[in-house]
Amino acid sequence: MKNIVCFGDSNTYGYDPRAAFGTRYPDGTYWVDILHAKTGWKFWNMGVCGREIPHTSFQIQTACAELAAREPSADALWMMLGTNDLLSGEQITAETVGLRMEAFLTSLLNSFSVRKLRLITPVKMRQGTWTTSAVIEESEKLQPVFRSLADRLHISLTQTEGWEIPLAFDGVHFSEQGHRKFAENLLRDIPLL
């Protein structure tokens, strides 16, 4: 059995935006759980709602320590972040997201041995209650930015361009159908470890 650490935001966590105060979709319905059911692998869901890419010294140190605690038993680390950076209200661009991710991953790779690191590009946001046209445009630009980053760092990359993942009314979070489709696409894209 393989052990995969999934470090991400609310779309990794399985956040359900339909609830008044926001809850998680039922167990077994978000992509991390679906992959566990289909592969038999152990997936450590380290998704946190609202998480941005760690970009201050303290944030990077804390995240590296958190991941290092899982590292001894991990066969791979999958990273999907960047959406909340664009939604932060600070007019962050895709280029800035790429710079943040590069700094974080460089620190991570220097901190401990990651057997297999995979960067997953966040799904493009769509028109919804949480999005603006500027944010949607920047989210689309993450595909080439992350591709260039993965090439520079020599790490694996999963690009979600063209996956057409169904999103909830907010234009940001996966619907339950979106989680199923995301898991199906990951299974096709990622070779057996």
PEWOKA-V870639 format. One record per residue. N is the residue number from 1. RES is the residue in one small letter. SS is DSSP state (a for helix, b for strand, c for the rest). Layout:
n->N res->RES ss->SS
n->N res->RES ss->SS
This chain:
n->1 res->m ss->c
n->2 res->k ss->c
n->3 res->n ss->b
n->4 res->i ss->b
n->5 res->v ss->b
n->6 res->c ss->b
n->7 res->f ss->b
n->8 res->g ss->b
n->9 res->d ss->c
n->10 res->s ss->a
n->11 res->n ss->a
n->12 res->t ss->a
n->13 res->y ss->a
n->14 res->g ss->c
n->15 res->y ss->b
n->16 res->d ss->b
n->17 res->p ss->c
n->18 res->r ss->c
n->19 res->a ss->c
n->20 res->a ss->c
n->21 res->f ss->c
n->22 res->g ss->c
n->23 res->t ss->b
n->24 res->r ss->b
n->25 res->y ss->c
n->26 res->p ss->c
n->27 res->d ss->c
n->28 res->g ss->c
n->29 res->t ss->c
n->30 res->y ss->c
n->31 res->w ss->a
n->32 res->v ss->a
n->33 res->d ss->a
n->34 res->i ss->a
n->35 res->l ss->a
n->36 res->h ss->a
n->37 res->a ss->a
n->38 res->k ss->a
n->39 res->t ss->a
n->40 res->g ss->c
n->41 res->w ss->c
n->42 res->k ss->b
n->43 res->f ss->b
n->44 res->w ss->b
n->45 res->n ss->b
n->46 res->m ss->b
n->47 res->g ss->b
n->48 res->v ss->c
n->49 res->c ss->c
n->50 res->g ss->c
n->51 res->r ss->c
n->52 res->e ss->c
n->53 res->i ss->c
n->54 res->p ss->c
n->55 res->h ss->c
n->56 res->t ss->c
n->57 res->s ss->a
n->58 res->f ss->a
n->59 res->q ss->a
n->60 res->i ss->a
n->61 res->q ss->a
n->62 res->t ss->a
n->63 res->a ss->a
n->64 res->c ss->a
n->65 res->a ss->a
n->66 res->e ss->a
n->67 res->l ss->a
n->68 res->a ss->a
n->69 res->a ss->a
n->70 res->r ss->a
n->71 res->e ss->a
n->72 res->p ss->c
n->73 res->s ss->c
n->74 res->a ss->c
n->75 res->d ss->c
n->76 res->a ss->b
n->77 res->l ss->b
n->78 res->w ss->b
n->79 res->m ss->b
n->80 res->m ss->b
n->81 res->l ss->c
n->82 res->g ss->c
n->83 res->t ss->a
n->84 res->n ss->a
n->85 res->d ss->a
n->86 res->l ss->a
n->87 res->l ss->c
n->88 res->s ss->c
n->89 res->g ss->c
n->90 res->e ss->c
n->91 res->q ss->c
n->92 res->i ss->c
n->93 res->t ss->c
n->94 res->a ss->a
n->95 res->e ss->a
n->96 res->t ss->a
n->97 res->v ss->a
n->98 res->g ss->a
n->99 res->l ss->a
n->100 res->r ss->a
n->101 res->m ss->a
n->102 res->e ss->a
n->103 res->a ss->a
n->104 res->f ss->a
n->105 res->l ss->a
n->106 res->t ss->a
n->107 res->s ss->a
n->108 res->l ss->a
n->109 res->l ss->a
n->110 res->n ss->a
n->111 res->s ss->a
n->112 res->f ss->c
n->113 res->s ss->c
n->114 res->v ss->c
n->115 res->r ss->c
n->116 res->k ss->c
n->117 res->l ss->b
n->118 res->r ss->b
n->119 res->l ss->b
n->120 res->i ss->b
n->121 res->t ss->c
n->122 res->p ss->c
n->123 res->v ss->c
n->124 res->k ss->c
n->125 res->m ss->c
n->126 res->r ss->c
n->127 res->q ss->c
n->128 res->g ss->c
n->129 res->t ss->c
n->130 res->w ss->c
n->131 res->t ss->c
n->132 res->t ss->c
n->133 res->s ss->a
n->134 res->a ss->a
n->135 res->v ss->a
n->136 res->i ss->a
n->137 res->e ss->a
n->138 res->e ss->a
n->139 res->s ss->a
n->140 res->e ss->a
n->141 res->k ss->a
n->142 res->l ss->a
n->143 res->q ss->a
n->144 res->p ss->a
n->145 res->v ss->a
n->146 res->f ss->a
n->147 res->r ss->a
n->148 res->s ss->a
n->149 res->l ss->a
n->150 res->a ss->a
n->151 res->d ss->a
n->152 res->r ss->a
n->153 res->l ss->a
n->154 res->h ss->c
n->155 res->i ss->c
n->156 res->s ss->b
n->157 res->l ss->b
n->158 res->t ss->b
n->159 res->q ss->c
n->160 res->t ss->c
n->161 res->e ss->c
n->162 res->g ss->c
n->163 res->w ss->c
n->164 res->e ss->c
n->165 res->i ss->c
n->166 res->p ss->c
n->167 res->l ss->b
n->168 res->a ss->c
n->169 res->f ss->c
n->170 res->d ss->c
n->171 res->g ss->c
n->172 res->v ss->c
n->173 res->h ss->c
n->174 res->f ss->b
n->175 res->s ss->c
n->176 res->e ss->a
n->177 res->q ss->a
n->178 res->g ss->a
n->179 res->h ss->a
n->180 res->r ss->a
n->181 res->k ss->a
n->182 res->f ss->a
n->183 res->a ss->a
n->184 res->e ss->a
n->185 res->n ss->a
n->186 res->l ss->a
n->187 res->l ss->a
n->188 res->r ss->a
n->189 res->d ss->a
n->190 res->i ss->c
n->191 res->p ss->c
n->192 res->l ss->c
n->193 res->l ss->c
